[in-house]
Amino acid sequence: MRTKIFKFKNLTFLLLIIFFTVHFKFFENTYIILKSDYDQRLTQNYGYCEKNSYGFIKYIEKKYQLKKNINIFNDESYPRSDVFIYKPKKEFLKNQIILINYNDKDSSIDMEEYNVIEKFKNCYYLELK
């Protein structure tokens, strides 16, 4: 007796696999993961100096080699960005902050009280005067 290769059960399973592969962009996502490193993918999704500003925050952390946690303020309504560089059981710096998506008309931070250490577009690394 011959066994049917394309039984209804096998055909349904094959179509289901093809559907999920196309629907979830399996090949495109695999290419992106292989092409880009971790920091590039996070910067692409969270922005350099927009959205949550992952790129700017990581740049400041690497350049200034922050040993403690730093308060990060976002003038737009996005989730907190502290989680990108949070170090458990470490204190927060009292005289330095990172301000992202600065809006001079409706900001939560008074820029007159701070010296600018680093600036890129509307993202700032500030130190208390």
CYANA upper distance limits for C-alpha pairs under 8 A (distance plus 0.5 A):
  5 ILE  CA     10 ASN  CA      8.24
  6 PHE  CA     10 ASN  CA      6.50
  6 PHE  CA     11 LEU  CA      6.32
  7 LYS  CA     11 LEU  CA      6.59
  8 PHE  CA     12 THR  CA      6.56
  9 LYS  CA     13 PHE  CA      6.75
 10 ASN  CA     14 LEU  CA      6.65
 11 LEU  CA     15 LEU  CA      6.68
 12 THR  CA     16 LEU  CA      6.60
 13 PHE  CA     17 ILE  CA      6.79
 14 LEU  CA     18 ILE  CA      6.79
 15 LEU  CA     19 PHE  CA      6.57
 16 LEU  CA     20 PHE  CA      6.78
 17 ILE  CA     21 THR  CA      6.57
 18 ILE  CA     22 VAL  CA      6.73
 19 PHE  CA     23 HIS  CA      6.40
 20 PHE  CA     24 PHE  CA      6.36
 21 THR  CA     25 LYS  CA      6.53
 21 THR  CA     26 PHE  CA      5.70
 21 THR  CA     27 PHE  CA      8.10
 22 VAL  CA     26 PHE  CA      7.07
 25 LYS  CA     29 ASN  CA      6.46
 26 PHE  CA     30 THR  CA      6.55
 27 PHE  CA     31 TYR  CA      6.66
 28 GLU  CA     32 ILE  CA      6.81
 29 ASN  CA     33 ILE  CA      6.69
 30 THR  CA     34 LEU  CA      6.70
 31 TYR  CA     35 LYS  CA      6.45
 32 ILE  CA     36 SER  CA      6.42
 33 ILE  CA     37 ASP  CA      7.64
 33 ILE  CA     41 ARG  CA      8.43
 36 SER  CA     40 GLN  CA      6.45
 36 SER  CA     41 ARG  CA      6.78
 37 ASP  CA     41 ARG  CA      6.91
 38 TYR  CA     42 LEU  CA      6.83
 39 ASP  CA     43 THR  CA      6.53
 39 ASP  CA     55 GLY  CA      8.36
 40 GLN  CA     44 GLN  CA      6.56
 41 ARG  CA     45 ASN  CA      6.79
 42 LEU  CA     46 TYR  CA      6.30
 42 LEU  CA     47 GLY  CA      8.12
 42 LEU  CA     54 TYR  CA      7.44
 42 LEU  CA     55 GLY  CA      8.33
 43 THR  CA     47 GLY  CA      5.38
 43 THR  CA     48 TYR  CA      6.20
 43 THR  CA     53 SER  CA      8.09
 43 THR  CA     54 TYR  CA      6.16
 43 THR  CA     55 GLY  CA      5.64
 44 GLN  CA     48 TYR  CA      8.11
 46 TYR  CA     50 GLU  CA      8.01
 46 TYR  CA     51 LYS  CA      6.39
 46 TYR  CA     52 ASN  CA      5.82
 46 TYR  CA     53 SER  CA      6.48
 46 TYR  CA     54 TYR  CA      6.11
 46 TYR  CA     55 GLY  CA      8.26
 47 GLY  CA     51 LYS  CA      6.18
 47 GLY  CA     52 ASN  CA      6.82
 47 GLY  CA     53 SER  CA      5.45
 47 GLY  CA     54 TYR  CA      6.41
 47 GLY  CA     55 GLY  CA      6.80
 48 TYR  CA     52 ASN  CA      8.45
 48 TYR  CA     53 SER  CA      5.19
 48 TYR  CA     54 TYR  CA      6.21
 48 TYR  CA     55 GLY  CA      4.55
 48 TYR  CA     56 PHE  CA      5.78
 49 CYS  CA     53 SER  CA      5.09
 49 CYS  CA     54 TYR  CA      8.09
 49 CYS  CA     55 GLY  CA      7.40
 49 CYS  CA     56 PHE  CA      6.44
 49 CYS  CA    100 ILE  CA      7.47
 49 CYS  CA    101 ASN  CA      7.52
 49 CYS  CA    120 PHE  CA      7.84
 49 CYS  CA    121 LYS  CA      7.59
 49 CYS  CA    122 ASN  CA      7.51
 49 CYS  CA    123 CYS  CA      6.55
 50 GLU  CA    100 ILE  CA      8.05
 50 GLU  CA    101 ASN  CA      6.71
 51 LYS  CA     76 GLU  CA      8.40
 51 LYS  CA     78 TYR  CA      7.19
 51 LYS  CA    101 ASN  CA      8.05
 52 ASN  CA     74 ASN  CA      8.24
 52 ASN  CA     78 TYR  CA      6.94
 52 ASN  CA     79 PRO  CA      7.75
 52 ASN  CA     80 ARG  CA      7.98
 52 ASN  CA     81 SER  CA      6.35
 52 ASN  CA    100 ILE  CA      8.28
 53 SER  CA     57 ILE  CA      6.81
 53 SER  CA     81 SER  CA      8.10
 53 SER  CA    100 ILE  CA      7.30
 54 TYR  CA     58 LYS  CA      6.65
 54 TYR  CA     81 SER  CA      7.91
 54 TYR  CA     84 PHE  CA      7.49
 55 GLY  CA     59 TYR  CA      6.57
 56 PHE  CA     60 ILE  CA      6.72
 56 PHE  CA    123 CYS  CA      7.95
 57 ILE  CA     61 GLU  CA      6.72
 57 ILE  CA     84 PHE  CA      8.19
 57 ILE  CA     85 ILE  CA      8.27
 57 ILE  CA     98 ILE  CA      8.22
 58 LYS  CA     62 LYS  CA      6.63
 58 LYS  CA     84 PHE  CA      8.17
 58 LYS  CA     85 ILE  CA      7.88
 59 TYR  CA     63 LYS  CA      6.49
 60 ILE  CA     64 TYR  CA      6.36
 60 ILE  CA     65 GLN  CA      8.21
 60 ILE  CA    125 TYR  CA      8.06
 61 GLU  CA     65 GLN  CA      5.85
 61 GLU  CA     66 LEU  CA      5.87
 61 GLU  CA     85 ILE  CA      8.03
 62 LYS  CA     66 LEU  CA      7.86
 68 LYS  CA     87 LYS  CA      7.67
 68 LYS  CA     90 LYS  CA      6.22
 68 LYS  CA     91 GLU  CA      6.26
 68 LYS  CA     92 PHE  CA      6.26
 68 LYS  CA     93 LEU  CA      6.74
 69 ASN  CA     85 ILE  CA      7.74
 69 ASN  CA     86 TYR  CA      6.36
 69 ASN  CA     87 LYS  CA      6.68
 69 ASN  CA     90 LYS  CA      6.87
 69 ASN  CA     91 GLU  CA      6.49
 69 ASN  CA     92 PHE  CA      4.95
 69 ASN  CA     93 LEU  CA      6.63
 70 ILE  CA     82 ASP  CA      8.07
 70 ILE  CA     86 TYR  CA      8.48
 70 ILE  CA     92 PHE  CA      5.75
 70 ILE  CA     93 LEU  CA      5.84
 70 ILE  CA     96 GLN  CA      7.38
 70 ILE  CA     97 ILE  CA      6.42
 70 ILE  CA     98 ILE  CA      7.75
 71 ASN  CA     82 ASP  CA      7.38
 71 ASN  CA     92 PHE  CA      7.38
 71 ASN  CA     93 LEU  CA      7.86
 71 ASN  CA     96 GLN  CA      8.07
 71 ASN  CA     97 ILE  CA      5.66
 71 ASN  CA     98 ILE  CA      6.90
 72 ILE  CA     80 ARG  CA      8.11
 72 ILE  CA     81 SER  CA      7.05
 72 ILE  CA     82 ASP  CA      6.47
 72 ILE  CA     97 ILE  CA      6.39
 72 ILE  CA     98 ILE  CA      5.22
 72 ILE  CA     99 LEU  CA      6.39
 72 ILE  CA    100 ILE  CA      7.98
 73 PHE  CA     80 ARG  CA      8.30
 73 PHE  CA     97 ILE  CA      8.04
 73 PHE  CA     98 ILE  CA      6.76
 73 PHE  CA     99 LEU  CA      5.38
 73 PHE  CA    100 ILE  CA      6.73
 74 ASN  CA     78 TYR  CA      7.73
 74 ASN  CA     80 ARG  CA      7.98
 74 ASN  CA     99 LEU  CA      6.48
 74 ASN  CA    100 ILE  CA      5.38
 74 ASN  CA    101 ASN  CA      6.36
 74 ASN  CA    102 TYR  CA      7.65
 75 ASP  CA     99 LEU  CA      8.20
 75 ASP  CA    100 ILE  CA      7.09
 75 ASP  CA    101 ASN  CA      5.95
 75 ASP  CA    102 TYR  CA      6.03
 75 ASP  CA    103 ASN  CA      6.73
 75 ASP  CA    106 ASP  CA      8.30
 75 ASP  CA    107 SER  CA      6.41
 75 ASP  CA    108 SER  CA      7.19
 76 GLU  CA    101 ASN  CA      6.76
 76 GLU  CA    102 TYR  CA      8.48
 82 ASP  CA     86 TYR  CA      6.28
 93 LEU  CA     97 ILE  CA      8.19
 95 ASN  CA    127 GLU  CA      6.11
 95 ASN  CA    128 LEU  CA      5.52
 96 GLN  CA    125 TYR  CA      7.93
 96 GLN  CA    126 LEU  CA      6.07
 96 GLN  CA    127 GLU  CA      4.86
 96 GLN  CA    128 LEU  CA      6.63
 97 ILE  CA    125 TYR  CA      6.59
 97 ILE  CA    126 LEU  CA      5.83
 97 ILE  CA    127 GLU  CA      7.04
 98 ILE  CA    123 CYS  CA      8.04
 98 ILE  CA    124 TYR  CA      6.22
 98 ILE  CA    125 TYR  CA      5.08
 98 ILE  CA    126 LEU  CA      6.57
 99 LEU  CA    123 CYS  CA      6.24
 99 LEU  CA    124 TYR  CA      5.53
 99 LEU  CA    125 TYR  CA      6.87
 99 LEU  CA    126 LEU  CA      7.89
100 ILE  CA    122 ASN  CA      6.91
100 ILE  CA    123 CYS  CA      4.83
100 ILE  CA    124 TYR  CA      6.76
101 ASN  CA    122 ASN  CA      5.83
101 ASN  CA    123 CYS  CA      6.29
102 TYR  CA    107 SER  CA      7.12
102 TYR  CA    122 ASN  CA      5.66
102 TYR  CA    123 CYS  CA      6.81
102 TYR  CA    124 TYR  CA      8.37
103 ASN  CA    107 SER  CA      5.83
103 ASN  CA    122 ASN  CA      8.25
110 ASP  CA    114 TYR  CA      8.19
111 MET  CA    115 ASN  CA      8.37
113 GLU  CA    128 LEU  CA      6.65
113 GLU  CA    129 LYS  CA      6.43
114 TYR  CA    126 LEU  CA      6.35
114 TYR  CA    127 GLU  CA      5.81
114 TYR  CA    128 LEU  CA      4.97
114 TYR  CA    129 LYS  CA      5.69
115 ASN  CA    126 LEU  CA      6.13
115 ASN  CA    127 GLU  CA      5.68
115 ASN  CA    128 LEU  CA      6.71
115 ASN  CA    129 LYS  CA      6.47
116 VAL  CA    124 TYR  CA      7.28
116 VAL  CA    125 TYR  CA      6.70
116 VAL  CA    126 LEU  CA      5.25
116 VAL  CA    127 GLU  CA      6.99
117 ILE  CA    124 TYR  CA      8.06
117 ILE  CA    125 TYR  CA      6.01
117 ILE  CA    126 LEU  CA      6.00
117 ILE  CA    127 GLU  CA      7.23
118 GLU  CA    124 TYR  CA      6.30
118 GLU  CA    125 TYR  CA      5.48
118 GLU  CA    126 LEU  CA      7.63
119 LYS  CA    123 CYS  CA      6.29
119 LYS  CA    124 TYR  CA      5.11
119 LYS  CA    125 TYR  CA      6.89
120 PHE  CA    124 TYR  CA      7.10
